[in-house]
Amino acid sequence: MRITVFGAAGGVGARVVAEALSRGHQVTAVVRDPARFRELPAAALHRTGDARDPEQVAALAAGQDVVVTATRPVPGREPELAMATKALLAGLAGTGVRLLVVGGAATLTVPGRGGMTVVEDPALPAEIRDIALACADQHAVCRAETEVDWAYLSPPALLEPGERTGAYRLGADELLVDARGESRISIEDFAVALLDEAERPRHHRTRFTVAY
């Protein structure tokens, strides 16, 4: 497949690029700052681009099968997340290219809490509330889109670097928790789940989640 990854040098984006390359796909790795090219694998096509610009999105998506967005705004600029998602969807409109969104867990419901979402939970740490609210806005932008074939992947509560095992469980709109009460997955296995979806699409204009 031909896959374009926005945010390709970030924590999630870099692992998505690596996973896609390991499977033999042609990857266009997009960053805003060309100084970050040195962080990208030599096997990927290196491009500069801004996910907030629909024209740049359209140009970088031309001839591709899938676009992945793994961008994250710096602290203090969280509203840019929803803005970028709108621009990505606008840039892909009418192209037939799928959009896979690395989203947030904000709008997942918490098991046993009567439908309360993660972002509504008083236990949510204050330091991540702004990005959680931004992810909720991002999810709302996707849900309003009816033309582009998108899928929104929400992580579990804990997403951090670790081991690639190739194992994960799929869920829909509820936070996945294991028998020990933990909700987690490595970024490496999160990338596995994303590439599995790219290769064998199961979710169309909907959200899904993964965890161990």
URWOKA-V295248 format. One record per residue. N is the residue number from 1. RES is the residue in one letter. NEAR is the number of other ideal C-beta (glycine too) atoms within 8 Angstrom. Layout:
((N RES NEAR) (N RES NEAR))
//
This chain:
((1 M 9) (2 R 10) (3 I 15) (4 T 13) (5 V 17) (6 F 16) (7 G 15) (8 A 15) (9 A 10) (10 G 10) (11 G 7) (12 V 13) (13 G 17) (14 A 12) (15 R 12) (16 V 16) (17 V 15) (18 A 10) (19 E 14) (20 A 14) (21 L 12) (22 S 6) (23 R 8) (24 G 4) (25 H 10) (26 Q 7) (27 V 13) (28 T 13) (29 A 15) (30 V 13) (31 V 16) (32 R 5) (33 D 6) (34 P 7) (35 A 5) (36 R 9) (37 F 8) (38 R 5) (39 E 7) (40 L 14) (41 P 8) (42 A 4) (43 A 5) (44 A 12) (45 L 7) (46 H 8) (47 R 9) (48 T 7) (49 G 13) (50 D 6) (51 A 14) (52 R 7) (53 D 10) (54 P 9) (55 E 7) (56 Q 11) (57 V 17) (58 A 11) (59 A 8) (60 L 14) (61 A 13) (62 A 7) (63 G 4) (64 Q 12) (65 D 8) (66 V 13) (67 V 17) (68 V 16) (69 T 15) (70 A 13) (71 T 11) (72 R 8) (73 P 12) (74 V 5) (75 P 7) (76 G 4) (77 R 7) (78 E 11) (79 P 9) (80 E 9) (81 L 15) (82 A 12) (83 M 9) (84 A 13) (85 T 13) (86 K 9) (87 A 13) (88 L 15) (89 L 15) (90 A 9) (91 G 14) (92 L 14) (93 A 8) (94 G 5) (95 T 9) (96 G 4) (97 V 11) (98 R 12) (99 L 15) (100 L 14) (101 V 13) (102 V 13) (103 G 13) (104 G 13) (105 A 14) (106 A 12) (107 T 13) (108 L 12) (109 T 11) (110 V 11) (111 P 7) (112 G 4) (113 R 8) (114 G 4) (115 G 5) (116 M 8) (117 T 12) (118 V 14) (119 V 12) (120 E 5) (121 D 10) (122 P 3) (123 A 4) (124 L 10) (125 P 6) (126 A 5) (127 E 4) (128 I 8) (129 R 10) (130 D 8) (131 I 13) (132 A 14) (133 L 11) (134 A 14) (135 C 15) (136 A 13) (137 D 11) (138 Q 14) (139 H 15) (140 A 9) (141 V 12) (142 C 15) (143 R 6) (144 A 6) (145 E 10) (146 T 4) (147 E 6) (148 V 10) (149 D 8) (150 W 12) (151 A 16) (152 Y 11) (153 L 16) (154 S 12) (155 P 14) (156 P 15) (157 A 8) (158 L 8) (159 L 10) (160 E 7) (161 P 6) (162 G 7) (163 E 6) (164 R 9) (165 T 7) (166 G 5) (167 A 5) (168 Y 11) (169 R 7) (170 L 8) (171 G 11) (172 A 8) (173 D 8) (174 E 10) (175 L 15) (176 L 11) (177 V 9) (178 D 10) (179 A 3) (180 R 4) (181 G 5) (182 E 8) (183 S 10) (184 R 12) (185 I 14) (186 S 13) (187 I 13) (188 E 13) (189 D 17) (190 F 16) (191 A 14) (192 V 12) (193 A 13) (194 L 14) (195 L 13) (196 D 8) (197 E 14) (198 A 14) (199 E 7) (200 R 5) (201 P 8) (202 R 5) (203 H 8) (204 H 6) (205 R 8) (206 T 8) (207 R 14) (208 F 14) (209 T 17) (210 V 15) (211 A 15) (212 Y 10))
//
